[in-house]
Amino acid sequence: MLDLYNPDRSQTPLYPGEIRTWGDFLTDLRPQLTKQRDNKGASLRILTDTVTSPTLGDQLKKLLVDFPQAKWHQYEKLTREIRTHKQMLRQCLYPELEAAGDIDAYLAVDSRNQKEIDDLIASIEENQPPEQGWTHRLADLRDLWQTHVEQSENRLFPEAVRVLGPARLQQLEFDMDAVRTHQSDFDSAIYPASRLGPKA
């Protein structure tokens, strides 16, 4: 019921990117579920954002009882982590480094990487193009994000120590931790742990 108040929720089923009726959805779904019962849902995959509705959470858990080999993926945890990391850097660290004017080349690379990440998130959320499986795109997103984090650790932070000095960087790390903690508290208020369901 809680999701009914979400203005961004999809109003109709979409497949693939085209509006369908619930009758169309059920007509397509029933024979697929019949096939899945034979292998206990081994090839059944469910993709959602973070589920906050107890009703929907219970329905998905019951589905997983009926299909114990199925997998439920929640991609929003990863995208929240990406957004928080982006906010920490752009709010705390980048302004200091831009003022020093010494890492323009890195910031240009970071901007391109961030656009690639944002585009991939949008393609997952919009299921476009539909012929590309979202499980592959989700794996691509994790890989791209890991590469981005490694670049930050191996190139950005050593450069920040050189430009800003250890003492100033330590203070900025406290500021970034405060941003992360605030976001974590905010997420906990919206997504209580008891409602989060299985991890992706």
C-alpha positions as CSV (number, residue, x, y, z in Angstrom):
1,M,0.0,0.0,0.0
2,L,2.8,2.4,0.8
3,D,4.0,2.4,-2.9
4,L,0.6,3.6,-4.0
5,Y,1.6,7.0,-2.7
6,N,4.9,7.1,-4.7
7,P,4.3,9.7,-7.5
8,D,7.2,8.1,-9.5
9,R,5.8,4.6,-9.5
10,S,4.9,3.0,-12.8
11,Q,1.1,3.3,-13.4
12,T,1.0,0.4,-15.9
13,P,3.1,-2.7,-16.9
14,L,5.7,-1.9,-19.5
15,Y,7.1,-4.5,-21.9
16,P,9.5,-4.0,-23.6
17,G,9.2,-0.2,-22.9
18,E,5.6,-0.3,-24.3
19,I,2.5,0.1,-22.2
20,R,0.6,-3.1,-21.6
21,T,-2.5,-4.1,-19.6
22,W,-2.4,-6.1,-16.4
23,G,-4.3,-8.8,-18.3
24,D,-1.4,-8.9,-20.9
25,F,1.1,-9.2,-18.1
26,L,-0.7,-12.1,-16.4
27,T,-1.3,-13.9,-19.7
28,D,2.5,-13.7,-20.4
29,L,3.5,-14.5,-16.8
30,R,1.4,-17.6,-16.0
31,P,2.9,-20.0,-18.5
32,Q,6.4,-18.8,-17.5
33,L,5.7,-19.5,-13.9
34,T,4.4,-23.0,-14.8
35,K,7.7,-23.7,-16.5
36,Q,9.7,-22.4,-13.5
37,R,8.0,-24.7,-11.1
38,D,9.8,-27.7,-12.6
39,N,13.2,-26.2,-11.7
40,K,12.1,-24.4,-8.5
41,G,12.7,-21.0,-10.2
42,A,16.3,-21.6,-11.0
43,S,16.2,-19.2,-13.9
44,L,13.7,-16.8,-12.4
45,R,15.1,-13.3,-11.6
46,I,13.2,-10.4,-9.9
47,L,14.6,-6.9,-10.1
48,T,13.2,-4.2,-7.8
49,D,14.4,-1.0,-6.1
50,T,14.5,-1.1,-2.3
51,V,11.1,-2.5,-1.2
52,T,9.6,-0.4,1.6
53,S,6.1,-1.8,1.4
54,P,5.5,-4.6,4.0
55,T,2.7,-6.0,1.7
56,L,4.9,-6.2,-1.4
57,G,7.8,-7.5,0.7
58,D,5.7,-10.3,2.1
59,Q,4.4,-11.1,-1.4
60,L,8.0,-11.4,-2.8
61,K,9.1,-13.6,0.2
62,K,6.1,-15.9,-0.5
63,L,7.1,-16.1,-4.1
64,L,10.6,-17.1,-3.1
65,V,9.2,-19.8,-0.9
66,D,7.3,-21.2,-3.9
67,F,10.4,-20.8,-6.1
68,P,13.4,-21.4,-3.7
69,Q,16.0,-21.2,-6.5
70,A,14.8,-17.8,-7.8
71,K,16.9,-14.7,-7.1
72,W,15.6,-11.3,-5.9
73,H,17.9,-8.4,-6.8
74,Q,17.5,-4.9,-5.2
75,Y,19.7,-2.5,-7.2
76,E,18.9,0.7,-5.2
77,K,21.3,-0.1,-2.4
78,L,24.2,0.1,-5.0
79,T,22.8,3.3,-6.6
80,R,22.4,4.9,-3.2
81,E,26.0,4.1,-2.4
82,I,27.1,5.6,-5.7
83,R,25.1,8.8,-5.1
84,T,26.5,9.2,-1.6
85,H,30.1,8.8,-2.8
86,K,29.4,11.3,-5.5
87,Q,27.9,13.8,-3.0
88,M,30.9,13.4,-0.6
89,L,33.5,14.1,-3.3
90,R,31.6,17.0,-5.0
91,Q,30.5,18.6,-1.7
92,C,33.7,18.2,0.3
93,L,36.8,17.3,-1.7
94,Y,36.4,18.6,-5.3
95,P,35.9,22.3,-4.4
96,E,39.2,22.3,-2.5
97,L,41.1,20.6,-5.3
98,E,39.5,22.8,-8.0
99,A,40.7,25.8,-6.0
100,A,44.2,24.4,-6.1
101,G,43.8,24.0,-9.9
102,D,46.0,21.0,-10.0
103,I,43.8,18.0,-11.0
104,D,41.7,19.3,-13.9
105,A,42.7,16.2,-15.9
106,Y,41.5,13.8,-13.2
107,L,38.2,15.7,-12.8
108,A,37.6,15.5,-16.5
109,V,38.1,11.7,-16.4
110,D,35.9,11.5,-13.3
111,S,33.1,13.4,-15.1
112,R,33.2,11.0,-18.0
113,N,33.1,8.0,-15.6
114,Q,30.2,9.5,-13.7
115,K,28.2,10.1,-16.9
116,E,28.8,6.4,-17.9
117,I,27.6,5.3,-14.5
118,D,24.6,7.6,-14.6
119,D,23.7,6.4,-18.1
120,L,24.0,2.7,-17.1
121,I,21.7,3.3,-14.0
122,A,19.1,5.0,-16.3
123,S,19.3,2.1,-18.7
124,I,18.6,-0.4,-15.9
125,E,15.7,1.7,-14.5
126,E,14.1,2.2,-17.9
127,N,15.0,-1.3,-19.2
128,Q,16.4,0.2,-22.4
129,P,17.4,-1.4,-24.7
130,P,15.1,-4.3,-23.6
131,E,17.2,-6.9,-25.5
132,Q,20.1,-6.4,-23.1
133,G,19.6,-8.4,-20.0
134,W,19.5,-6.2,-16.8
135,T,21.4,-8.8,-14.9
136,H,24.4,-8.1,-17.2
137,R,23.9,-4.4,-16.9
138,L,23.8,-4.7,-13.1
139,A,27.1,-6.6,-13.2
140,D,28.5,-4.0,-15.5
141,L,27.4,-1.3,-13.1
142,R,29.1,-3.0,-10.2
143,D,32.3,-3.4,-12.2
144,L,32.3,0.2,-13.4
145,W,31.7,1.4,-9.9
146,Q,34.5,-0.7,-8.5
147,T,36.8,0.7,-11.2
148,H,35.7,4.3,-10.2
149,V,36.4,3.6,-6.5
150,E,39.8,2.1,-7.3
151,Q,40.7,5.2,-9.4
152,S,39.8,7.4,-6.5
153,E,41.9,5.4,-4.0
154,N,44.9,5.0,-6.3
155,R,45.0,8.4,-8.0
156,L,42.7,11.0,-6.4
157,F,43.5,10.6,-2.7
158,P,47.3,10.4,-3.1
159,E,47.1,13.6,-5.3
160,A,44.9,15.2,-2.7
161,V,47.5,14.5,0.0
162,R,50.1,16.2,-2.2
163,V,48.0,19.2,-3.0
164,L,46.2,19.8,0.3
165,G,48.5,18.2,2.8
166,P,47.7,15.4,5.3
167,A,46.1,17.6,8.0
168,R,43.6,19.3,5.6
169,L,42.7,16.0,3.9
170,Q,42.0,14.4,7.3
171,Q,39.6,17.2,8.1
172,L,37.9,16.7,4.8
173,E,37.6,13.0,5.5
174,F,35.7,13.9,8.7
175,D,33.4,16.1,6.6
176,M,32.9,13.3,4.1
177,D,32.1,10.9,6.9
178,A,29.5,13.3,8.2
179,V,27.8,13.4,4.7
180,R,27.9,9.6,4.7
181,T,26.4,9.3,8.2
182,H,23.7,11.8,7.4
183,Q,22.7,9.9,4.3
184,S,22.8,6.6,6.2
185,D,20.6,8.0,8.9
186,F,18.2,9.4,6.3
187,D,18.1,6.0,4.5
188,S,17.5,4.2,7.8
189,A,14.5,6.4,8.5
190,I,13.0,5.7,5.0
191,Y,14.1,2.1,4.7
192,P,14.0,0.4,8.1
193,A,16.2,-2.7,8.3
194,S,13.3,-5.0,8.8
195,R,11.9,-4.0,5.4
196,L,15.0,-4.2,3.3
197,G,14.5,-7.9,2.4
198,P,17.4,-9.9,0.9
199,K,20.6,-8.3,-0.3
200,A,21.3,-8.0,-4.0
